[in-house]
Amino acid sequence: MSISRTNSVRRTSGEHFEPDESIDHKAQRHLRGLLEKIDYTAYSANRRVLGQAIGAADVVMFERLGLAAAVARARWVATALAASDPAHPPTRQQIDELAFQRAAFEELSEAYEALRRMVERGYLAFPEATSDEA
């Protein structure tokens, strides 16, 4: 199942290939083969482009993005707490800052998940754990 995210809304779609019962089996196999070639072309393009842009993924990259997302989350919540004084309603500037901090957290979290998907799908190389780490 594929998932896409647009403006903080996730949309899911089913399998890529759904057989059409009105098409004979030979035509379905041919279509499935063409779709597999298309998928491989996209895979190959992602591997080439992402490999050039990012290089090999490593633990340090994940630590950097994870820490940045955690700091952004803490800033977002701290900003919300600062704006939640019951004696004074939040100002326009506080709400704008709150929205900015939330967007920063969401973007960094999405980047972390995107990097993880790149490794999971084989677009980026990731060093194997050595026997010393096990």
BALOBA-1460 file (C-alpha; in Angstrom, 3 decimals):
// residues 134
<rec num="1" residu="m" x="0.000" y="0.000" z="0.000"/>
<rec num="2" residu="s" x="1.362" y="3.437" z="-0.865"/>
<rec num="3" residu="i" x="0.899" y="6.512" z="1.295"/>
<rec num="4" residu="s" x="1.253" y="10.111" z="0.215"/>
<rec num="5" residu="r" x="1.193" y="13.189" z="2.400"/>
<rec num="6" residu="t" x="-0.111" y="16.526" z="1.213"/>
<rec num="7" residu="n" x="-0.781" y="19.502" z="3.483"/>
<rec num="8" residu="s" x="-0.708" y="17.299" z="6.584"/>
<rec num="9" residu="v" x="-3.278" y="14.872" z="5.142"/>
<rec num="10" residu="r" x="-2.273" y="11.313" z="4.382"/>
<rec num="11" residu="r" x="-3.914" y="9.524" z="1.509"/>
<rec num="12" residu="t" x="-3.546" y="5.815" z="0.980"/>
<rec num="13" residu="s" x="-4.078" y="3.808" z="-2.146"/>
<rec num="14" residu="g" x="-4.321" y="0.090" z="-2.696"/>
<rec num="15" residu="e" x="-1.940" y="-2.171" z="-4.552"/>
<rec num="16" residu="h" x="-0.414" y="-0.840" z="-7.736"/>
<rec num="17" residu="f" x="-1.809" y="-3.621" z="-9.909"/>
<rec num="18" residu="e" x="-5.442" y="-4.618" z="-9.673"/>
<rec num="19" residu="p" x="-6.467" y="-7.199" z="-12.277"/>
<rec num="20" residu="d" x="-9.415" y="-6.379" z="-14.491"/>
<rec num="21" residu="e" x="-11.611" y="-9.444" z="-14.900"/>
<rec num="22" residu="s" x="-12.692" y="-8.278" z="-18.357"/>
<rec num="23" residu="i" x="-9.093" y="-8.631" z="-19.643"/>
<rec num="24" residu="d" x="-7.768" y="-12.124" z="-20.401"/>
<rec num="25" residu="h" x="-4.975" y="-13.576" z="-18.255"/>
<rec num="26" residu="k" x="-2.287" y="-13.212" z="-20.918"/>
<rec num="27" residu="a" x="-3.035" y="-9.490" z="-21.299"/>
<rec num="28" residu="q" x="-3.014" y="-9.110" z="-17.503"/>
<rec num="29" residu="r" x="0.422" y="-10.764" z="-17.272"/>
<rec num="30" residu="h" x="1.700" y="-8.495" z="-20.032"/>
<rec num="31" residu="l" x="0.305" y="-5.417" z="-18.251"/>
<rec num="32" residu="r" x="1.785" y="-6.576" z="-14.924"/>
<rec num="33" residu="g" x="5.185" y="-6.943" z="-16.614"/>
<rec num="34" residu="l" x="4.965" y="-3.427" z="-18.042"/>
<rec num="35" residu="l" x="3.974" y="-2.019" z="-14.648"/>
<rec num="36" residu="e" x="6.912" y="-3.821" z="-13.011"/>
<rec num="37" residu="k" x="9.236" y="-2.171" z="-15.559"/>
<rec num="38" residu="i" x="7.697" y="1.210" z="-14.720"/>
<rec num="39" residu="d" x="8.178" y="0.571" z="-10.986"/>
<rec num="40" residu="y" x="11.783" y="-0.477" z="-11.562"/>
<rec num="41" residu="t" x="12.419" y="2.665" z="-13.604"/>
<rec num="42" residu="a" x="11.122" y="4.793" z="-10.711"/>
<rec num="43" residu="y" x="13.220" y="2.765" z="-8.242"/>
<rec num="44" residu="s" x="16.340" y="3.204" z="-10.361"/>
<rec num="45" residu="a" x="15.749" y="6.951" z="-10.741"/>
<rec num="46" residu="n" x="15.247" y="7.350" z="-6.985"/>
<rec num="47" residu="r" x="18.406" y="5.385" z="-6.234"/>
<rec num="48" residu="r" x="20.465" y="7.427" z="-8.668"/>
<rec num="49" residu="v" x="19.112" y="10.878" z="-7.714"/>
<rec num="50" residu="l" x="18.944" y="10.326" z="-3.956"/>
<rec num="51" residu="g" x="22.339" y="8.642" z="-3.889"/>
<rec num="52" residu="q" x="23.900" y="11.663" z="-5.602"/>
<rec num="53" residu="a" x="22.042" y="14.204" z="-3.464"/>
<rec num="54" residu="i" x="22.409" y="12.516" z="-0.066"/>
<rec num="55" residu="g" x="25.021" y="9.795" z="-0.422"/>
<rec num="56" residu="a" x="24.886" y="6.778" z="1.874"/>
<rec num="57" residu="a" x="22.657" y="7.065" z="4.936"/>
<rec num="58" residu="d" x="24.156" y="6.472" z="8.346"/>
<rec num="59" residu="v" x="23.219" y="6.531" z="12.001"/>
<rec num="60" residu="v" x="24.521" y="10.099" z="12.364"/>
<rec num="61" residu="m" x="21.967" y="11.346" z="9.812"/>
<rec num="62" residu="f" x="19.138" y="9.714" z="11.731"/>
<rec num="63" residu="e" x="20.448" y="11.083" z="15.028"/>
<rec num="64" residu="r" x="20.638" y="14.619" z="13.581"/>
<rec num="65" residu="l" x="17.109" y="14.536" z="12.186"/>
<rec num="66" residu="g" x="15.709" y="12.813" z="15.273"/>
<rec num="67" residu="l" x="17.307" y="15.355" z="17.588"/>
<rec num="68" residu="a" x="16.185" y="18.276" z="15.419"/>
<rec num="69" residu="a" x="12.594" y="16.956" z="15.444"/>
<rec num="70" residu="a" x="12.699" y="16.465" z="19.227"/>
<rec num="71" residu="v" x="13.984" y="20.010" z="19.771"/>
<rec num="72" residu="a" x="11.310" y="21.379" z="17.418"/>
<rec num="73" residu="r" x="8.612" y="19.456" z="19.297"/>
<rec num="74" residu="a" x="9.862" y="20.827" z="22.616"/>
<rec num="75" residu="r" x="9.871" y="24.394" z="21.221"/>
<rec num="76" residu="w" x="6.371" y="23.945" z="19.833"/>
<rec num="77" residu="v" x="4.973" y="22.728" z="23.164"/>
<rec num="78" residu="a" x="6.914" y="25.360" z="25.147"/>
<rec num="79" residu="t" x="5.503" y="28.048" z="22.857"/>
<rec num="80" residu="a" x="1.991" y="26.675" z="23.394"/>
<rec num="81" residu="l" x="2.467" y="26.666" z="27.146"/>
<rec num="82" residu="a" x="3.741" y="30.245" z="27.074"/>
<rec num="83" residu="a" x="0.657" y="31.304" z="25.095"/>
<rec num="84" residu="s" x="-1.743" y="29.479" z="27.402"/>
<rec num="85" residu="d" x="-1.706" y="31.933" z="30.308"/>
<rec num="86" residu="p" x="-5.370" y="31.966" z="31.429"/>
<rec num="87" residu="a" x="-5.104" y="35.622" z="32.507"/>
<rec num="88" residu="h" x="-4.084" y="36.794" z="29.017"/>
<rec num="89" residu="p" x="-5.458" y="35.417" z="25.755"/>
<rec num="90" residu="p" x="-2.751" y="34.573" z="23.225"/>
<rec num="91" residu="t" x="-1.649" y="37.363" z="20.923"/>
<rec num="92" residu="r" x="-1.565" y="37.156" z="17.156"/>
<rec num="93" residu="q" x="2.248" y="36.979" z="17.313"/>
<rec num="94" residu="q" x="2.117" y="34.076" z="19.782"/>
<rec num="95" residu="i" x="-0.275" y="32.147" z="17.549"/>
<rec num="96" residu="d" x="1.884" y="32.853" z="14.492"/>
<rec num="97" residu="e" x="4.956" y="31.627" z="16.396"/>
<rec num="98" residu="l" x="3.043" y="28.549" z="17.566"/>
<rec num="99" residu="a" x="2.081" y="27.730" z="13.970"/>
<rec num="100" residu="f" x="5.680" y="28.243" z="12.844"/>
<rec num="101" residu="q" x="7.010" y="25.926" z="15.571"/>
<rec num="102" residu="r" x="4.420" y="23.246" z="14.744"/>
<rec num="103" residu="a" x="5.292" y="23.437" z="11.041"/>
<rec num="104" residu="a" x="8.996" y="23.104" z="11.882"/>
<rec num="105" residu="f" x="8.303" y="19.997" z="13.975"/>
<rec num="106" residu="e" x="6.089" y="18.424" z="11.293"/>
<rec num="107" residu="e" x="8.583" y="19.106" z="8.499"/>
<rec num="108" residu="l" x="11.510" y="17.683" z="10.446"/>
<rec num="109" residu="s" x="9.464" y="14.622" z="11.451"/>
<rec num="110" residu="e" x="8.445" y="14.061" z="7.830"/>
<rec num="111" residu="a" x="12.064" y="14.411" z="6.686"/>
<rec num="112" residu="y" x="13.083" y="11.760" z="9.241"/>
<rec num="113" residu="e" x="10.365" y="9.421" z="7.967"/>
<rec num="114" residu="a" x="11.342" y="10.139" z="4.359"/>
<rec num="115" residu="l" x="14.975" y="9.263" z="5.075"/>
<rec num="116" residu="r" x="13.845" y="6.062" z="6.771"/>
<rec num="117" residu="r" x="11.687" y="5.139" z="3.746"/>
<rec num="118" residu="m" x="14.636" y="5.807" z="1.434"/>
<rec num="119" residu="v" x="16.721" y="3.267" z="3.339"/>
<rec num="120" residu="e" x="13.815" y="0.817" z="3.669"/>
<rec num="121" residu="r" x="13.129" y="0.904" z="-0.076"/>
<rec num="122" residu="g" x="16.796" y="0.542" z="-0.958"/>
<rec num="123" residu="y" x="17.181" y="4.013" z="-2.484"/>
<rec num="124" residu="l" x="20.073" y="4.797" z="-0.133"/>
<rec num="125" residu="a" x="22.839" y="2.503" z="1.004"/>
<rec num="126" residu="f" x="23.066" y="1.934" z="4.758"/>
<rec num="127" residu="p" x="26.081" y="0.265" z="6.352"/>
<rec num="128" residu="e" x="25.318" y="-3.151" z="7.762"/>
<rec num="129" residu="a" x="25.697" y="-3.665" z="11.496"/>
<rec num="130" residu="t" x="28.988" y="-5.309" z="12.346"/>
<rec num="131" residu="s" x="29.255" y="-8.314" z="14.639"/>
<rec num="132" residu="d" x="30.748" y="-5.998" z="17.307"/>
<rec num="133" residu="e" x="27.477" y="-4.032" z="17.464"/>
<rec num="134" residu="a" x="25.283" y="-7.091" z="17.965"/>
